[in-house]
């Protein structure tokens, strides 16, 4: 296989699973002798991309504004300079700009690939992700959704599950100093069975169900609600804290806020939960926790169901069945069964993506 020129389009290169994945993919492409270009508004991963041999081109394709579409001419100019073999769109607004630019190709066109990172709705804004040669579904849940809602065939959809970095999310023992500082900072957690609900503070992540669960468990359990809160979600966070106070369980639940070394929270926890009301497209926190060797309990829908069916079926609970959630929590806490070894790694995700790039070029 000759060297490929691959362009990835995404809004920004700041923190997030999509951004991390695009950065890691760029690094591996260069290692394999390909040329990697990322077009975005830039961000904290930009320096890492360039340090590892990738080329970042700054273009403000992140602004949710009609004016962003006028960047199509500039984008096409960039394409003419690069002459890419593959264009990989990872987000809807950049995909719209790309579609306008892509139509300007007269002769041989690059192969166009998209990744459905979510269960996108059907309006034109989302349909643009299906106007490609091939699309990547990050789970079977997403693949079935694409087939049901968009005019794509099985042959056009490639299932490539997302993965986590096993260097960061590993089952090595937690540091004693971290343990000491954790229990010092959160004294109510000491000598408790720790139950954690990670994820940004937002209504659909299932915090109310988690609080209701903690209320029903005895005092040997303690709940951790772990995650950052955006400015527009501060009122919701206040509502959650008020609910905890109203139930008189403030000594049984700790709100930690965002934590950068989330892998240590997974390791110090006895069980991690995913109780999202809407089906997760993949379930990143589920796989990160399992990669750290921690038990996970989650509702049996979406990507979390897929992961738990494969790696920890003990943790599956019928959707919104409160009594079964309580029973399962007690059983899993007492049981010594642990999840199987994680198969959802960033390495497998990157390898399958590059294999797809190489295979679609053969279609010319």
Secondary structure, DSSP 8 states (H G I E B T S, - for coil): ----EEEEE-S--SSSHHHHHHHHHHHHHHHTT-EEEEEES--TTHHHHHHTT-EEEE--TT--SGGGGGGHHHHHHHHHHH--SEEEE-SHHHHHHHHHHHTT--SS--EEEEEE-S---SSHHHHGGGSSSEEEESSHHHHHHHHHHSS--GGGEEE----B-TTTS------HHHHHHHHHH-GGGTTSEEEEEES-S-GGG-HHHHHHHHHHS-TTEEEEEE----GGGHHHHHHHHHHHHHTT-TTTEEEEE--S-HHHHHHH-SEEEE--SS--SS-HHHHHHHHTT-EEEEESSHHHHHHHHHH-GGGEE-TT-HHHHHHHHHHHHH----------BHHHHHHHHHHHHHHHHTT-
